[in-house]
Amino acid sequence: MILTLPHKPSGDQWNYYNLSTRHTVGVIGRQYGKGVLAKLRAVRKDIAKGRAANRYWVAPIVPQARIHFERFIYEYRSFIGKPNKTHMEAPYLTGGWIHFKGSDNPESLKADTLSDATLDECGTMHETVWSEAVRPMLAVNQGGCDFIGTPKGKNWYWHIAEQAKVDSEFSYHHAPSNKSPYFSQTEFDKIRASTPEQIFRQEYLAEFLDSGSEVFRNFRDCIKGELESPKAGRLYLMGADIAKHVDWTVITVWDVERKHLVYFERFNQVDWPLIEARIAAACVKYNRARIRLDATGVGDPVFDRLNSMGLPVYPVRINAAVKTHLIESLIMAIEKQEISFPHLPDLVHEFSIFGAKKSPSGHIQYSAPPGYHDDIVLSTALAVSELVSATPSPQFFSAK
């Protein structure tokens, strides 16, 4: 049986396609064709392994994984048997399987022994996707992983790229967008002229920049110190962004004088009474910290119940204008390095991927990428917008 691959590399793409070590890292600009090339590499390797092949293709979120799955079963239909569209997996005619997963569903990533894996756009994934989920599943078969993506700050993906430059088990390939045979130099020059330098360097030149965030530039300069236990006589302020099931409840507590994050808690799948109890407990523990609570929608009755407990809670009802004010206050606090926070992996990840786009009416809209969360950003912004607005008076914050 002769099978013909649906695509053929061209130009610089051959350099990435032909990498042959156990692990490969492709740091590649937008619209180079890295996803197409990674599928070619995956199929070539999986077909060679026959029945031993068992690959995970992991995209940042499930909807992106489904797009890759649908393209795969169409483009490689002559290579596969009947696909399972519910579980997004397909058997190869030569034996073995390929499964498409989203990193936003981490529990789906820990139930297999793999021959190989592909982490697509891994710069936006949490570092635990590799270290705690995929890497252990490759150990038994000494399987390999293809890391591909566009940089998103000097996060864990940057560390993997640096390792690939010196580790004999890795190969490294870097390519800006205009190395693609299908990306014209004229279009590349137009984009350079009309795009902010930091975004152009990251997205099209595929450079790892110190921040990587479109919004919170240089936020890593604010990383210092540790979480701290409460101290008698000190004033504290809390930001509380709440959710019950899909999103996360995040509690951040800040030392008012030093503007330093001293307490952090993040949880979901918790009913309202326990959410309220945890907020109340943190408030009391930190000298009856004043609570800035997202009281939008489901948060309104939570405010009522916390208020009825006699806690110093202030409701913030978030609409588009209020969110813009909160985020821009946080942006300025970070730019001026007025605040500080410890190195918390979840916080660093969320700050690094938080973005902005212009609405049709010309307004800036701030949000996490589709499928990701901004609960840590909002909890932080709820507190910081008050921390940096003026010098809080002792009476305003004092315990009852």
Phi, psi and chi 1 to 4 in degrees:
 res  aa     phi    psi   chi1   chi2   chi3   chi4
   1 MET       -  126.3  179.4  173.0   57.2      -
   2 ILE  -106.4  125.0  -62.2  176.3      -      -
   3 LEU  -115.6  135.5  -63.0  171.3      -      -
   4 THR  -108.5  124.2  -56.9      -      -      -
   5 LEU   -64.6  143.7  -69.7  170.1      -      -
   6 PRO   -76.7  -10.5   27.1  -34.3      -      -
   7 HIS  -136.6  160.4  -54.8  -76.7      -      -
   8 LYS  -133.3  126.5 -177.7  179.1  179.8  179.8
   9 PRO   -60.1  159.6  -19.9   31.9      -      -
  10 SER  -145.1  143.7  178.2      -      -      -
  11 GLY    58.0 -130.3      -      -      -      -
  12 ASP   -62.2  -23.2 -178.6   74.5      -      -
  13 GLN   -58.4  -29.0  -68.3  179.7  -24.2      -
  14 TRP   -62.1  -33.8  -78.7  107.9      -      -
  15 ASN   -64.0  -37.7  -65.8  -37.2      -      -
  16 TYR   -76.6  -44.3  171.8   65.8      -      -
  17 TYR   -57.9  -35.0  176.4   72.0      -      -
  18 ASN   -89.4    3.4  -74.0  -33.6      -      -
  19 LEU   -60.0  137.0  -62.3  180.0      -      -
  20 SER  -130.5    6.9   58.7      -      -      -
  21 THR   -77.4  173.6   51.5      -      -      -
  22 ARG   -57.2  -48.4  176.9 -179.6  177.9 -176.3
  23 HIS  -117.0  147.0  -54.5  -62.6      -      -
  24 THR  -132.9  147.6   67.5      -      -      -
  25 VAL  -125.7  117.7  177.9      -      -      -
  26 GLY  -110.2  106.1      -      -      -      -
  27 VAL   -98.4  104.0  179.4      -      -      -
  28 ILE  -137.9  140.6  -61.6  171.9      -      -
  29 GLY   -74.1  172.6      -      -      -      -
  30 ARG   -64.8  144.0  -58.7  -76.3  -66.9  -85.4
  31 GLN    61.9   31.7  -63.7  -60.2  -53.5      -
  32 TYR   -85.6  -25.9  174.1   90.4      -      -
  33 GLY   100.4   25.1      -      -      -      -
  34 LYS   -66.2  -34.6   53.5 -174.9  175.0  -69.0
  35 GLY   -65.9  -42.1      -      -      -      -
  36 VAL   -61.6  -45.7  170.3      -      -      -
  37 LEU   -66.2  -38.4  -68.4  168.2      -      -
  38 ALA   -64.8  -35.5      -      -      -      -
  39 LYS   -67.0  -41.2  -71.3 -169.6 -175.2   73.8
  40 LEU   -58.3  -44.9  -71.7  172.4      -      -
  41 ARG   -63.4  -43.1  -72.3  177.9   46.9   81.0
  42 ALA   -62.6  -47.7      -      -      -      -
  43 VAL   -65.2  -42.9  170.4      -      -      -
  44 ARG   -57.4  -45.0  177.7 -177.4   62.0  178.3
  45 LYS   -71.2  -42.2 -166.5  170.3 -174.9  178.9
  46 ASP   -66.8  -41.3  -65.8  -13.2      -      -
  47 ILE   -61.8  -38.9  -67.6  -65.3      -      -
  48 ALA   -65.5  -29.8      -      -      -      -
  49 LYS   -84.7  -13.6  -70.4 -168.6  173.5 -177.5
  50 GLY    60.4 -130.9      -      -      -      -
  51 ARG   -65.2  -18.6  -66.1 -176.4 -179.7  -82.2
  52 ALA   -78.5   -9.5      -      -      -      -
  53 ALA   -72.8  130.4      -      -      -      -
  54 ASN  -153.5   92.9 -167.3   36.1      -      -
  55 ARG  -108.6  140.6  175.2 -177.3  -64.1  -88.4
  56 TYR  -102.3  129.1  -87.0   12.4      -      -
  57 TRP  -104.4  113.7  177.8  -70.0      -      -
  58 VAL  -110.2  120.1 -175.6      -      -      -
  59 ALA  -102.3  165.0      -      -      -      -
  60 PRO   -58.0  -41.8  -28.5   36.9      -      -
  61 ILE  -135.7  158.9   58.1  175.8      -      -
  62 VAL   -57.1  -45.1  170.5      -      -      -
  63 PRO   -59.0  -35.8  -27.0   36.4      -      -
  64 GLN   -68.1  -38.6  -70.7  177.9   -3.1      -
  65 ALA   -61.3  -39.0      -      -      -      -
  66 ARG   -66.1  -37.5 -176.6  162.5  -66.2  -80.0
  67 ILE   -61.0  -45.9  -70.6  171.4      -      -
  68 HIS   -63.9  -39.1  -78.3  -67.9      -      -
  69 PHE   -62.5  -47.5  170.8   68.9      -      -
  70 GLU   -61.9  -41.2  -64.7  -69.3  -12.7      -
  71 ARG   -65.1  -39.9  -71.0  175.0  178.4  170.6
  72 PHE   -63.2  -48.3  178.3   84.6      -      -
  73 ILE   -70.6  -19.3   61.8  174.1      -      -
  74 TYR   -81.9  -49.6  173.5   74.2      -      -
  75 GLU   -72.5  -30.4  -66.3  171.7  -11.6      -
  76 TYR  -112.3   29.5  -68.4   90.1      -      -
  77 ARG   -61.9  -26.7   56.5 -166.2  178.7  -83.8
  78 SER   -79.3   -8.4   60.7      -      -      -
  79 PHE   -99.7  -14.6  -71.6   74.2      -      -
  80 ILE  -123.0  159.8   61.7  173.5      -      -
  81 GLY   -86.3 -155.8      -      -      -      -
  82 LYS   -71.2  120.5 -176.0  177.8 -179.9 -179.2
  83 PRO   -78.7  154.1   28.5  -33.8      -      -
  84 ASN   -98.0  103.1 -175.5  -37.6      -      -
  85 LYS   -74.9  -23.2  -65.4 -172.1  176.0 -177.7
  86 THR   -68.7  -46.9  -58.9      -      -      -
  87 HIS   -94.6    0.8  -63.8  -69.5      -      -
  88 MET    53.4   59.7  -66.8 -167.5  -65.1      -
  89 GLU  -143.8  155.0   57.1 -170.0   17.0      -
  90 ALA  -145.0  139.5      -      -      -      -
  91 PRO   -87.5  141.8   31.3  -32.0      -      -
  92 TYR   -80.1  148.0  -72.3  106.6      -      -
  93 LEU   -63.7  -25.9  -66.3  177.1      -      -
  94 THR   -87.4    2.3   51.1      -      -      -
  95 GLY   102.9  158.8      -      -      -      -
  96 GLY    86.9  174.3      -      -      -      -
  97 TRP  -138.8  157.7  -71.9   80.4      -      -
  98 ILE  -129.1  132.6 -177.6  168.9      -      -
  99 HIS  -121.9  136.7  -45.2  -99.9      -      -
 100 PHE  -107.0  127.3  -71.1   78.8      -      -
 101 LYS  -131.5  159.3  -54.6  -77.6 -173.0  176.7
 102 GLY  -110.1  136.4      -      -      -      -
 103 SER   -70.8  -12.8   73.5      -      -      -
 104 ASP   -78.4   -1.9   55.3  -24.6      -      -
 105 ASN  -121.4   71.6 -175.8   12.5      -      -
 106 PRO   -61.6  -28.7   20.4  -31.5      -      -
 107 GLU   -65.8  -23.3  -67.8  -53.2  -48.4      -
 108 SER   -78.8   -3.3   72.7      -      -      -
 109 LEU  -102.7    4.5  -61.0  177.9      -      -
 110 LYS  -121.1   30.3  -62.2 -178.0  178.9 -178.9
 111 ALA  -127.5   28.8      -      -      -      -
 112 ASP  -150.9  164.7 -131.2  -29.8      -      -
 113 THR  -111.1  122.8  -61.8      -      -      -
 114 LEU  -106.5  153.1  -58.8 -179.7      -      -
 115 SER   -90.5  -36.2   61.9      -      -      -
 116 ASP  -158.2  168.6  -66.2  -78.1      -      -
 117 ALA  -149.5  155.5      -      -      -      -
 118 THR  -127.2  124.2  -57.5      -      -      -
 119 LEU  -106.8  107.8  -60.9 -172.8      -      -
 120 ASP   -96.0  129.7  177.2   35.1      -      -
 121 GLU    53.3   49.7  -68.1  -61.4  -11.3      -
 122 CYS   -72.5  -12.5   54.0      -      -      -
 123 GLY   -62.6  -22.4      -      -      -      -
 124 THR   -96.1   -2.2   62.3      -      -      -
 125 MET   -86.0  157.2  -63.4  178.5 -170.5      -
 126 HIS   -72.3  143.9 -162.9  -74.3      -      -
 127 GLU   -58.8  -25.6   59.6 -173.6  -36.4      -
 128 THR   -70.4  -17.6   55.9      -      -      -
 129 VAL   -58.2  -41.1  173.0      -      -      -
 130 TRP   -81.2  -54.1  167.2 -118.2      -      -
 131 SER   -71.0  -34.0   61.2      -      -      -
 132 GLU  -106.6  -20.0  -63.5 -178.0   13.1      -
 133 ALA  -110.3  -64.8      -      -      -      -
 134 VAL   -76.3  -45.6  174.5      -      -      -
 135 ARG   -56.7  -46.5 -179.1   66.5 -178.3   89.3
 136 PRO   -62.3  -31.9  -24.7   35.5      -      -
 137 MET   -72.7  -16.9  -68.9 -171.3  -70.2      -
 138 LEU   -88.9  -12.0  -65.5  169.5      -      -
 139 ALA   -64.5  -45.7      -      -      -      -
 140 VAL   -60.1  -45.5  170.5      -      -      -
 141 ASN   -92.1    4.6  -67.5  -37.6      -      -
 142 GLN    48.8   46.5  -61.0 -177.2   35.7      -
 143 GLY   -74.8  165.3      -      -      -      -
 144 GLY  -109.4  163.6      -      -      -      -
 145 CYS  -133.0  135.8 -176.1      -      -      -
 146 ASP   -97.5  115.5  -76.7   -9.2      -      -
 147 PHE   -97.1  121.4  -58.1   85.5      -      -
 148 ILE  -132.1  149.4   58.5  171.3      -      -
 149 GLY   162.4  172.4      -      -      -      -
 150 THR   -97.8  139.2  -59.2      -      -      -
 151 PRO   -57.0  152.8  -25.4   35.4      -      -
 152 LYS  -142.0   63.2 -151.3   65.0  173.7  176.3
 153 GLY    81.8  174.0      -      -      -      -
 154 LYS   -87.1   70.1  -70.3 -174.1  175.1  178.8
 155 ASN  -100.0 -158.0   55.6   11.4      -      -
 156 TRP   -62.5  -30.5   72.6  -86.4      -      -
 157 TYR   -64.0  -37.3  179.7   39.2      -      -
 158 TRP   -63.6  -42.1  172.7   72.0      -      -
 159 HIS   -61.9  -40.7  -73.4  -70.7      -      -
 160 ILE   -63.5  -41.3  -73.3  -73.3      -      -
 161 ALA   -63.2  -40.7      -      -      -      -
 162 GLU   -65.9  -39.7  -68.8  -62.1  -63.7      -
 163 GLN   -62.1  -38.6  179.7 -178.8   -7.8      -
 164 ALA   -63.9  -22.2      -      -      -      -
 165 LYS   -76.1  -17.1  -63.7  175.3 -177.0  178.3
 166 VAL  -127.4  -10.4  -62.3      -      -      -
 167 ASP   -97.6  126.6 -169.6  -34.6      -      -
 168 SER   -67.8  -16.9   61.1      -      -      -
 169 GLU   -81.3   -5.8  -75.7 -161.5  -44.1      -
 170 PHE  -116.2  152.8  -77.4   77.7      -      -
 171 SER  -121.8  151.4  -65.4      -      -      -
 172 TYR  -128.4  135.0  174.9   80.0      -      -
 173 HIS  -137.4  128.4 -176.7   68.9      -      -
 174 HIS  -117.4  135.5  172.6  -97.3      -      -
 175 ALA  -150.8  118.9      -      -      -      -
 176 PRO   -69.8  166.7   25.0  -32.1      -      -
 177 SER   -57.6  -37.0  -62.2      -      -      -
 178 ASN   -76.6    0.8   62.7  -21.3      -      -
 179 LYS   -78.3  -13.6  -77.0  -72.7 -171.0   74.3
 180 SER   -69.6  136.9  165.9      -      -      -
 181 PRO   -68.7  -10.4   25.1  -34.3      -      -
 182 TYR  -107.4    3.1  -49.8  110.7      -      -
 183 PHE  -110.1  107.2 -159.1  117.9      -      -
 184 SER   -70.0  147.8   75.0      -      -      -
 185 GLN   -65.3  -31.9 -173.0   62.1   41.0      -
 186 THR   -62.8  -46.1  -60.5      -      -      -
 187 GLU   -66.1  -38.5 -176.1   66.5   14.5      -
 188 PHE   -59.5  -43.8 -172.4   76.0      -      -
 189 ASP   -68.0  -36.7  -68.0  -21.6      -      -
 190 LYS   -63.7  -43.6  -73.3 -179.7 -179.7  178.0
 191 ILE   -64.7  -41.8  -67.6  172.2      -      -
 192 ARG   -58.3  -40.8 -177.5 -164.9  -69.2  -91.2
 193 ALA   -71.4  -23.4      -      -      -      -
 194 SER  -114.9    7.8   60.2      -      -      -
 195 THR  -118.9  136.9  -56.9      -      -      -
 196 PRO   -52.6  142.5  -27.4   35.6      -      -
 197 GLU   -56.3  -44.4 -179.1 -175.6    2.6      -
 198 GLN   -62.6  -43.7  176.9  153.3  -37.4      -
 199 ILE   -65.9  -42.0  -65.0  175.0      -      -
 200 PHE   -62.5  -44.2 -178.2   79.8      -      -
 201 ARG   -63.3  -39.6  -71.2  173.1   59.3 -165.3
 202 GLN   -75.4  -51.2  176.5  174.5  -86.4      -
 203 GLU   -79.9  -33.3  -58.8  -64.5  -37.2      -
 204 TYR  -110.6  -34.0  -63.8   93.8      -      -
 205 LEU   -88.1  -10.4  -64.0 -178.4      -      -
 206 ALA    58.3   49.7      -      -      -      -
 207 GLU  -101.2  141.6  -65.1 -178.7    9.5      -
 208 PHE   -83.4  111.2  -73.0  100.9      -      -
 209 LEU   -97.2  160.3  -54.7 -179.1      -      -
 210 ASP   -59.2  -37.2  -75.7  -24.4      -      -
 211 SER   -97.0  -63.2  170.0      -      -      -
 212 GLY    88.4  -14.3      -      -      -      -
 213 SER   -85.5  135.3  171.9      -      -      -
 214 GLU   -69.7  -25.2  -63.1  175.4   24.1      -
 215 VAL  -107.8  -53.9  174.8      -      -      -
 216 PHE   -97.1   73.0  -57.8  117.6      -      -
 217 ARG   -64.5  137.2  -65.0 -174.9  -60.1  169.1
 218 ASN    60.1   28.0  -56.5  -40.9      -      -
 219 PHE   -63.3  -23.8   74.5   88.9      -      -
 220 ARG   -65.7  -19.6  -73.5  177.8  172.2   80.6
 221 ASP   -67.5  -16.9  -67.4  -20.2      -      -
 222 CYS   -91.4   -2.8  -64.0      -      -      -
 223 ILE   -81.0  116.6  -62.2  175.5      -      -
 224 LYS  -166.9  160.9   58.4 -169.0   68.7  174.3
 225 GLY    72.6 -170.0      -      -      -      -
 226 GLU  -133.5  168.1  -56.5  -67.1  -21.9      -
 227 LEU   -65.3  152.8  -61.8  177.2      -      -
 228 GLU  -137.7  149.1  -58.4  171.1    3.1      -
 229 SER   -73.4  156.9  -60.1      -      -      -
 230 PRO   -65.3  148.1   23.1  -32.9      -      -
 231 LYS  -117.6  137.3  -64.7  178.6  173.4   61.1
 232 ALA   -58.6  135.9      -      -      -      -
 233 GLY    85.3   -8.0      -      -      -      -
 234 ARG   -88.8  152.9  -63.7 -162.1   73.9   87.3
 235 LEU   -98.0  137.9  -57.7  177.6      -      -
 236 TYR  -131.2  152.1  -63.8  100.3      -      -
 237 LEU  -130.9  136.2  175.9   64.0      -      -
 238 MET  -114.5  140.3  177.2 -167.7  -61.6      -
 239 GLY  -109.7  130.4      -      -      -      -
 240 ALA  -130.9  111.3      -      -      -      -
 241 ASP  -105.5  121.9 -174.4   59.4      -      -
 242 ILE  -114.7  149.4   60.4  173.8      -      -
 243 ALA  -160.6  158.6      -      -      -      -
 244 LYS  -104.1  -48.4 -173.3  175.4 -178.7 -178.1
 245 HIS  -121.8  -69.0  -68.5  -58.3      -      -
 246 VAL   -70.8  -51.9  177.0      -      -      -
 247 ASP   -85.8 -174.1  -68.4  -37.4      -      -
 248 TRP  -114.7  147.3  -64.8   76.1      -      -
 249 THR   -89.3  130.4  -68.0      -      -      -
 250 VAL  -126.9  129.3  175.9      -      -      -
 251 ILE  -115.2  122.9  -59.4  169.3      -      -
 252 THR  -122.2  134.2   55.8      -      -      -
 253 VAL  -120.2  134.6  178.7      -      -      -
 254 TRP  -122.9  139.3  -61.0   76.2      -      -
 255 ASP   -73.1  118.5 -177.6  -56.5      -      -
 256 VAL   -64.4  -43.3  170.7      -      -      -
 257 GLU   -69.1  -45.5 -178.9 -179.9   -9.5      -
 258 ARG   -89.7  -12.9  -65.5  164.0   51.5 -132.0
 259 LYS    56.0   44.6  -61.7 -179.4  176.2   59.1
 260 HIS  -118.0  138.5  178.5   71.8      -      -
 261 LEU   -72.9  120.2  177.5   64.5      -      -
 262 VAL  -112.5  -17.0  -64.0      -      -      -
 263 TYR  -144.8  138.5  179.1   83.5      -      -
 264 PHE  -142.8  131.2  174.8   83.0      -      -
 265 GLU  -143.3  135.0 -172.2  174.1    1.3      -
 266 ARG  -139.5  126.8 -179.2  175.9 -173.5 -104.7
 267 PHE  -156.7  159.0   53.5   89.2      -      -
 268 ASN  -144.7 -173.9   70.1   -7.2      -      -
 269 GLN    56.9   39.5  -56.6  -65.5  -38.9      -
 270 VAL  -127.6  136.9  171.3      -      -      -
 271 ASP   -74.7  162.4  -70.3  -28.8      -      -
 272 TRP   -57.1  -44.1  -64.1  120.6      -      -
 273 PRO   -57.9  -38.2  -27.3   36.8      -      -
 274 LEU   -73.6  -36.9 -174.3   52.7      -      -
 275 ILE   -57.5  -48.7  -69.3  173.4      -      -
 276 GLU   -64.4  -37.8  -66.3  156.5   14.1      -
 277 ALA   -65.1  -38.7      -      -      -      -
 278 ARG   -69.9  -39.6  -70.6 -174.8  176.5 -179.2
 279 ILE   -63.4  -45.0  -67.2  172.8      -      -
 280 ALA   -62.3  -42.2      -      -      -      -
 281 ALA   -63.4  -43.1      -      -      -      -
 282 ALA   -65.5  -38.8      -      -      -      -
 283 CYS   -59.7  -51.0  166.5      -      -      -
 284 VAL   -65.7  -42.1  172.5      -      -      -
 285 LYS   -58.7  -41.0  178.6  178.9  179.2  180.0
 286 TYR   -97.0   56.0  -77.3   86.8      -      -
 287 ASN    55.5   42.2  -57.7  -15.7      -      -
 288 ARG    55.0   56.6  -68.2 -178.2   59.3   82.3
 289 ALA   -57.2  138.8      -      -      -      -
 290 ARG   -65.4  135.2  173.9  171.7  161.4   84.3
 291 ILE  -105.7  121.3  -54.5  166.4      -      -
 292 ARG   -99.7  107.8  -65.9 -100.1  -67.0  175.1
 293 LEU  -111.3  133.0  176.0   79.3      -      -
 294 ASP   -69.3  104.8  175.0    9.1      -      -
 295 ALA  -103.6   25.1      -      -      -      -
 296 THR   -76.6  133.3  -47.2      -      -      -
 297 GLY    58.9 -112.7      -      -      -      -
 298 VAL   -64.3  -17.9  -63.9      -      -      -
 299 GLY   -75.5  -17.0      -      -      -      -
 300 ASP   -63.6  -50.7 -159.1   29.6      -      -
 301 PRO   -66.4  -27.4   19.0  -30.2      -      -
 302 VAL   -64.6  -42.6  174.0      -      -      -
 303 PHE   -58.8  -45.3  160.9   71.6      -      -
 304 ASP   -58.6  -43.5  -71.0  -23.1      -      -
 305 ARG   -71.3  -39.6  -71.5 -171.7  -71.8  -90.6
 306 LEU   -66.0  -38.5  -68.5  173.3      -      -
 307 ASN   -65.1  -38.1 -171.5   49.9      -      -
 308 SER   -67.8  -19.0   68.7      -      -      -
 309 MET   -79.5   -5.7  -62.4  177.9 -163.9      -
 310 GLY    82.8   17.9      -      -      -      -
 311 LEU   -83.6  149.1  -61.0  174.8      -      -
 312 PRO   -78.3   77.0   29.1  -34.1      -      -
 313 VAL  -109.9  135.7   56.8      -      -      -
 314 TYR  -120.1  122.7  178.1   81.7      -      -
 315 PRO   -84.1  137.1   31.2  -33.4      -      -
 316 VAL  -119.9  113.7 -179.4      -      -      -
 317 ARG   -95.8  113.3  -66.5  176.5  174.6   86.4
 318 ILE   -92.0  121.5  -60.8  177.0      -      -
 319 ASN  -120.1 -172.1   54.9   29.8      -      -
 320 ALA   -60.3  -44.0      -      -      -      -
 321 ALA   -67.4  -41.7      -      -      -      -
 322 VAL   -65.5  -42.2  171.1      -      -      -
 323 LYS   -61.3  -42.1 -177.1  174.1 -177.0  179.3
 324 THR   -59.5  -44.5  -63.4      -      -      -
 325 HIS   -61.6  -44.6  168.1   72.0      -      -
 326 LEU   -61.4  -47.8  -67.8  173.3      -      -
 327 ILE   -67.4  -42.2  -61.7  -59.1      -      -
 328 GLU   -69.8  -29.4  -67.9 -177.0   -8.0      -
 329 SER   -64.2  -41.2  -65.5      -      -      -
 330 LEU   -67.2  -40.5 -180.0   55.3      -      -
 331 ILE   -56.9  -48.1  -68.4  170.1      -      -
 332 MET   -66.1  -38.9  -68.7  -55.8  -61.9      -
 333 ALA   -62.4  -38.1      -      -      -      -
 334 ILE   -72.1  -43.1  -71.0  172.8      -      -
 335 GLU   -58.7  -38.9  -68.6  -75.6  -19.7      -
 336 LYS   -88.2   -1.8  -63.5  178.0 -179.5  179.8
 337 GLN    52.8   44.7  -64.6 -174.6   41.6      -
 338 GLU   -82.0  -17.6  -66.7  179.4  -56.9      -
 339 ILE  -122.2  165.6   62.2  171.9      -      -
 340 SER  -145.2  154.1   60.7      -      -      -
 341 PHE  -153.5  150.8   37.3   79.8      -      -
 342 PRO   -67.9  168.8  -15.7   29.3      -      -
 343 HIS   -78.1   99.7 -173.6  -78.6      -      -
 344 LEU  -112.5  116.9  -57.1  171.4      -      -
 345 PRO   -53.5  -41.6  -28.5   36.4      -      -
 346 ASP   -65.2  -40.4  -70.3  -31.6      -      -
 347 LEU   -65.0  -47.4 -178.1  151.1      -      -
 348 VAL   -59.7  -43.3  169.5      -      -      -
 349 HIS   -63.2  -45.4  179.3 -107.6      -      -
 350 GLU   -68.0  -39.7 -160.2  168.5  -72.2      -
 351 PHE   -66.5  -34.7  -87.8   50.2      -      -
 352 SER   -72.8  -27.4   68.7      -      -      -
 353 ILE  -101.7   -7.3   65.9  172.9      -      -
 354 PHE   -63.4  135.5 -167.1   78.6      -      -
 355 GLY  -130.6 -178.3      -      -      -      -
 356 ALA  -144.1  147.4      -      -      -      -
 357 LYS  -145.6  158.5   63.4 -179.6 -179.8  179.7
 358 LYS   -93.7  129.3 -172.9  173.4  -69.8 -172.8
 359 SER   -75.7  165.6   70.4      -      -      -
 360 PRO   -56.8  -27.4  -27.2   35.7      -      -
 361 SER   -83.3   -3.7   61.4      -      -      -
 362 GLY    97.4    0.0      -      -      -      -
 363 HIS   -85.6  150.0  -64.6   97.3      -      -
 364 ILE   -83.2  129.8  -61.1  -63.5      -      -
 365 GLN  -114.9  126.3  -62.5  175.9  -29.1      -
 366 TYR  -102.3  135.7  -62.1  102.7      -      -
 367 SER  -170.3  164.3   64.7      -      -      -
 368 ALA   -75.4  159.6      -      -      -      -
 369 PRO   -59.9  156.4  -20.2   31.9      -      -
 370 PRO   -53.6  131.9  -25.3   34.2      -      -
 371 GLY    90.6   -6.4      -      -      -      -
 372 TYR  -109.4  174.5  -71.7   88.4      -      -
 373 HIS  -114.1  151.9  -57.1  -77.3      -      -
 374 ASP  -126.5   23.6   59.6    6.2      -      -
 375 ASP   -65.3  -37.9  -44.6  -79.2      -      -
 376 ILE   -67.6  -42.7  -60.8  173.0      -      -
 377 VAL   -58.7  -46.0  168.2      -      -      -
 378 LEU   -70.2  -40.0  -73.3  177.2      -      -
 379 SER   -60.2  -43.9  174.5      -      -      -
 380 THR   -62.9  -45.4  -59.5      -      -      -
 381 ALA   -65.2  -36.2      -      -      -      -
 382 LEU   -58.2  -42.5  -77.5  163.9      -      -
 383 ALA   -77.9  -46.7      -      -      -      -
 384 VAL   -66.5  -34.0  167.9      -      -      -
 385 SER   -58.8  -30.5   63.5      -      -      -
 386 GLU   -88.0  -34.7 -175.0  162.6  -60.5      -
 387 LEU   -58.0  -39.6  -83.3  178.1      -      -
 388 VAL  -101.6   -1.0  -59.4      -      -      -
 389 SER   -73.5  -36.1   62.1      -      -      -
 390 ALA  -169.6  170.0      -      -      -      -
 391 THR   -76.2  113.1  -57.4      -      -      -
 392 PRO   -65.9  142.8  -15.1   29.5      -      -
 393 SER   -81.4  145.4   67.7      -      -      -
 394 PRO   -56.5  -37.8  -24.9   34.8      -      -
 395 GLN   -64.1  -37.1 -178.6 -179.8    8.1      -
 396 PHE   -61.6  -35.1 -169.8   63.8      -      -
 397 PHE  -102.1   -7.8  -75.7   95.5      -      -
 398 SER   -65.4  149.0   61.3      -      -      -
 399 ALA   -70.4  148.2      -      -      -      -
 400 LYS   -81.4      -  -65.7 -178.1 -179.9  178.2
